Amino acid sequence: RVDAEPSTVDLGDERFVLVLDQRDRPLRWVHQKELRHARSLAGIGRPVQDSVTLQSTLRDALEAMVNEGGRAIVTGSRGEYVGTLDLTTVTEVVQRLRASA
């Protein structure tokens, strides 16, 4: 969340963290280098350009992945963060669907 202390953010193996607003809506992508020197999460990072909903099409998701640098942000009915999608996830789902057809 945007009100979190930057020093408490755990990136794990990720290079970027998605900052959410107080209503859990996606705001910005922050790189680990920016995070190291930040005093606040407000205003740092790259604004979110695109997202998809749970009702979006595969085409929508692929376009969002391109716009967001490889990951599509998935939001709920009120714009709240639900998760992210990447090409690996989409490929795995398509392969499972093909195998079960």
Contacts in CASP RR format, 6 or more apart in sequence:
PFRMAT RR
TARGET T0000
AUTHOR 0000-0000-0000
METHOD contacts of the structure
MODEL  1
RVDAEPSTVDLGDERFVLVLDQRDRPLRWVHQKELRHARSLAGIGRPVQD
SVTLQSTLRDALEAMVNEGGRAIVTGSRGEYVGTLDLTTVTEVVQRLRAS
A
1 19 0 8 1.000
1 20 0 8 1.000
1 21 0 8 1.000
1 22 0 8 1.000
1 24 0 8 1.000
1 41 0 8 1.000
2 19 0 8 1.000
2 20 0 8 1.000
2 21 0 8 1.000
2 22 0 8 1.000
2 27 0 8 1.000
2 41 0 8 1.000
2 42 0 8 1.000
3 22 0 8 1.000
3 41 0 8 1.000
4 41 0 8 1.000
6 35 0 8 1.000
6 38 0 8 1.000
6 39 0 8 1.000
6 40 0 8 1.000
6 41 0 8 1.000
9 17 0 8 1.000
9 35 0 8 1.000
9 41 0 8 1.000
11 17 0 8 1.000
11 32 0 8 1.000
11 35 0 8 1.000
14 32 0 8 1.000
15 31 0 8 1.000
15 32 0 8 1.000
16 29 0 8 1.000
16 30 0 8 1.000
16 31 0 8 1.000
16 32 0 8 1.000
17 29 0 8 1.000
17 30 0 8 1.000
17 32 0 8 1.000
17 35 0 8 1.000
18 26 0 8 1.000
18 28 0 8 1.000
18 29 0 8 1.000
18 30 0 8 1.000
18 48 0 8 1.000
18 73 0 8 1.000
18 81 0 8 1.000
18 84 0 8 1.000
19 26 0 8 1.000
19 27 0 8 1.000
19 28 0 8 1.000
19 29 0 8 1.000
19 30 0 8 1.000
19 41 0 8 1.000
19 45 0 8 1.000
20 26 0 8 1.000
20 27 0 8 1.000
20 81 0 8 1.000
21 27 0 8 1.000
23 78 0 8 1.000
23 80 0 8 1.000
24 80 0 8 1.000
24 81 0 8 1.000
25 75 0 8 1.000
25 78 0 8 1.000
25 79 0 8 1.000
25 80 0 8 1.000
25 81 0 8 1.000
26 48 0 8 1.000
26 51 0 8 1.000
26 73 0 8 1.000
26 75 0 8 1.000
26 81 0 8 1.000
27 47 0 8 1.000
27 48 0 8 1.000
28 41 0 8 1.000
28 43 0 8 1.000
28 44 0 8 1.000
28 45 0 8 1.000
28 46 0 8 1.000
28 47 0 8 1.000
28 48 0 8 1.000
29 45 0 8 1.000
29 46 0 8 1.000
29 48 0 8 1.000
29 68 0 8 1.000
30 38 0 8 1.000
30 41 0 8 1.000
30 44 0 8 1.000
30 45 0 8 1.000
30 46 0 8 1.000
31 45 0 8 1.000
34 44 0 8 1.000
34 45 0 8 1.000
35 44 0 8 1.000
38 44 0 8 1.000
48 68 0 8 1.000
48 73 0 8 1.000
49 67 0 8 1.000
49 68 0 8 1.000
50 63 0 8 1.000
50 64 0 8 1.000
50 67 0 8 1.000
50 68 0 8 1.000
50 72 0 8 1.000
50 73 0 8 1.000
51 64 0 8 1.000
51 68 0 8 1.000
51 72 0 8 1.000
51 73 0 8 1.000
51 74 0 8 1.000
51 75 0 8 1.000
51 79 0 8 1.000
52 60 0 8 1.000
52 61 0 8 1.000
52 64 0 8 1.000
52 72 0 8 1.000
52 73 0 8 1.000
52 74 0 8 1.000
52 75 0 8 1.000
52 85 0 8 1.000
53 74 0 8 1.000
53 75 0 8 1.000
53 76 0 8 1.000
53 77 0 8 1.000
53 79 0 8 1.000
54 74 0 8 1.000
54 76 0 8 1.000
54 82 0 8 1.000
56 64 0 8 1.000
56 74 0 8 1.000
58 90 0 8 1.000
61 72 0 8 1.000
61 85 0 8 1.000
61 90 0 8 1.000
62 72 0 8 1.000
62 90 0 8 1.000
64 72 0 8 1.000
64 73 0 8 1.000
64 85 0 8 1.000
65 71 0 8 1.000
65 72 0 8 1.000
65 85 0 8 1.000
65 86 0 8 1.000
65 87 0 8 1.000
65 90 0 8 1.000
70 86 0 8 1.000
70 87 0 8 1.000
71 84 0 8 1.000
71 85 0 8 1.000
71 86 0 8 1.000
72 84 0 8 1.000
72 85 0 8 1.000
72 86 0 8 1.000
73 81 0 8 1.000
73 83 0 8 1.000
73 84 0 8 1.000
74 81 0 8 1.000
74 82 0 8 1.000
74 83 0 8 1.000
74 84 0 8 1.000
74 85 0 8 1.000
75 81 0 8 1.000
75 82 0 8 1.000
76 82 0 8 1.000
END
